[in-house]
């Protein structure tokens, strides 16, 4: 076994953006020494940044988990527990070597297949379409060898977001069949719709995301136990042996999981092939399985939703992660994210809470303003990160990243009228988008589209155009909902703007209609032309946005 080399505490492998806008690469120790100088991480992908941020946050949870809200306020006043974090890292220095030794970082030192096969780096690098490298700038020598700093980032990313699918069959894994490790689902973060609170610098950011381990529905786990620690603290070197720790799987062996353990979860068994001069390949096998059902008890950063199918399957109320839909702005997910409770009928016919915010958000919703110093943000920046996978979740399809700025006032339970009004206006905007889509579909049918799905393409394009048009104005309105005016007054301001946008897009769609649409045709469901389509649209618009409730001019 070769001597350990390339220690991630010292080597510069994490790209960061400093407060002055410059980009620098730092190691873990320098990152912690400069938290007040760092604005954010600056990795190649937002999923890479969030995976590394969760790793750093795991260390904060390990050394200084707040006991309660009062303890959190004290930590906020003092800043991130960076000195304790640095002491902890030095204590575990031997676990942060990327190559060599018995405990290579997030890897299995002797991981191998029966044929000693080594995969190419396309198995590790998320932006290379595996087997379909037609649209990537990485090819040839760029894929033959990458520097260890980049390999470290992709290693952390793989443990968080590696897609599902067949992986190499590792020697010593009793679950391997025919030399293959069959799918166990994507890596842990791939199941989630993550939210990350952002402060003015990394120091504030760490404390904003460091909440008591029993916040909301979280179940704290005793830190003195093995599963109360980060994954790299194991006493025995990791091997190809793996487990299924899914909470509701009858074939699994569920365990109470601490936040540090979950934030550093090893969804894969990995061995990087290379050294400090470069990495040329990887052995990538299946790791420890976690299914997402009911994991709101342990995962502090994901949004959640009530699942009727899963509740029927497991004969109990089941909440699943609320994943993000590609192209859907974060503000459209605000219903259920802010402290406004909406209910749905459960499988037992009783009302159930439709959505659960992340435990991190829930904690901040409950904070007592009087207990916080004036340095607490007046506005909160919320980043959302997620992944959309392709069929069988076996390939990357899209990466989701969006950010919102909200007044802290709307995040307080005592101002539920504000969050309820925002919830209402988001839902109203969705209704108007449907009206715009129906208008476009009717115009397409009037122009001659027929058959199954007639008008569907026009509907989708019009809704996309509408959401693009309102996006900036809605975000601006959202930042202005701060409690200085009544909730309904704030809502009426957005309704005026919303009607303007709807009427404007109506005009654009009608101007773009063909002459055949003006004449119209029998669609099989009645006669349709431009005039009739406009009448339907105006009726729907006036139903959702009655004229007498707006102060809008020029819409009569």
Beta strands, then each sheet from edge to edge (+ up, - down):
strand 1: 5-7
strand 2: 14-18
strand 3: 23-26
strand 4: 38-41
strand 5: 97-99
strand 6: 167-168
strand 7: 180-181
strand 8: 194-198
strand 9: 268-275
strand 10: 278-286
strand 11: 304-306
strand 12: 319-321
strand 13: 343-345
strand 14: 351-353
strand 15: 355-356
strand 16: 379-389
strand 17: 396-407
strand 18: 521-522
strand 19: 527-528
sheet 1: 1+ 5-
sheet 2: 3+ 2- 4+
sheet 3: 6+ 7-
sheet 4: 8+ 16- 17+
sheet 5: 9+ 10-
sheet 6: 12+ 11- 15+
sheet 7: 13+ 14-
sheet 8: 18+ 19-
end
